[in-house]
Structure formats: structure tokens, C-alpha cells
Amino acid sequence: QVQLVESGGGSVQAGGSLRLSCVASEYNVRYCMAWFRQVPGKELEGVAFINRWSATSYADSVQGRFTISRESAKKTLYLQMKSLKPEDSGMYYCARGADSCSMKETTFGYWGQGTQVTVSS
């Protein structure tokens, strides 16, 4: 059973930065890794994805502000967030998917417990 543990969330003012981390009990670059976020009353949103070839993709709402990366030796996935906006607030989840990288949350079988990000105006 793969375990994912996120950290790095917190409260920041608009325009600030945060870096989220996700440590995996098992890490294999063959699997798609992603960050999702959940805002109360809204659907779960895929924020950033990285595939086995290190190709990345982002939601339009975060393009140019967020960067997903990984450090395999540390079994860690990161999400660098800059120029944060109040609408970026939410619970951020790390997830591991299948060999192919789909943005559909149903293709991700392993999830962390989440880390809260709050951006104040």
C-alpha cells in the first residue's frame, strides 16, 4: 500500500509563495503524479501533473505560477506556488496515478491526506 504524506501548506497573503511537498512510501517515476485541490462547494480540480518523462501540465488557472517537480532519490513530489491568489485557497492533495497520465481523478489510486493552503487578500 503506497502512502503519500503532504506538507508545506499554510496561510499566506496574496502575492506570496508556498512550496508543498509530498513524500511517498514507494516512488517509481513510471507513474503519473499530480496535485489536486479541493475548495468547499466546488469539484476537485487537477492542478499540476508530471509523467514518466517529466513532462508537466497545469490547470489554466495556475499556468505560469505553479511548478510541479520531483526528486526521486528523496521519493518526493513538490509543488512550488508563486503569486498566490485568494482563489488558490483550498486543500491540496498529492496523488499517484497509472503509467499513463490522465487528468481524471478517477485514474489516481493513491492519495495523501491533504495540506491546507489559505491565501488572504
TASUL-V232900 format. One record per backbone hydrogen bond with DSSP energy under -0.5 kcal/mol. NH is the residue of the N-H (numbers start at 1). CO is the residue of the C=O. E is the energy in kcal/mol with one decimal. If there is no record, write none. Layout:
nh co e
NH CO E
NH CO E
//
This chain:
nh co e
5 23 -2.1
6 4 -0.5
7 21 -2.1
10 116 -0.8
12 118 -2.6
14 120 -2.7
15 84 -3.1
16 13 -2.2
18 81 -2.1
20 79 -2.7
21 7 -2.7
22 77 -2.1
23 5 -2.5
24 22 -0.5
24 75 -2.9
25 3 -2.4
31 28 -2.0
32 98 -2.8
33 50 -2.3
34 95 -2.2
35 48 -2.5
36 93 -2.8
37 45 -2.5
38 91 -2.5
42 39 -2.6
45 37 -2.8
47 35 -2.9
47 45 -0.5
48 35 -1.6
49 57 -2.4
50 33 -2.5
51 55 -2.2
54 51 -2.1
57 49 -1.7
59 47 -2.4
62 59 -1.7
63 59 -1.2
65 62 -2.6
66 62 -2.0
67 80 -2.4
69 78 -1.6
71 76 -2.9
74 71 -1.3
75 72 -1.5
76 71 -1.9
77 22 -2.6
78 69 -3.3
79 20 -2.1
80 67 -3.0
81 18 -3.3
81 79 -0.6
82 65 -1.7
83 15 -0.6
84 16 -2.3
88 85 -2.3
89 86 -1.7
90 117 -2.7
91 38 -2.5
92 90 -0.6
92 115 -2.8
93 36 -3.0
95 34 -2.3
96 110 -2.2
97 32 -3.7
98 100 -0.6
102 100 -0.9
107 104 -2.1
108 105 -1.6
109 96 -1.2
109 107 -0.6
110 96 -1.6
112 94 -2.1
113 4 -0.5
115 92 -2.1
117 90 -2.9
118 10 -2.8
120 12 -2.6
120 118 -0.5
//
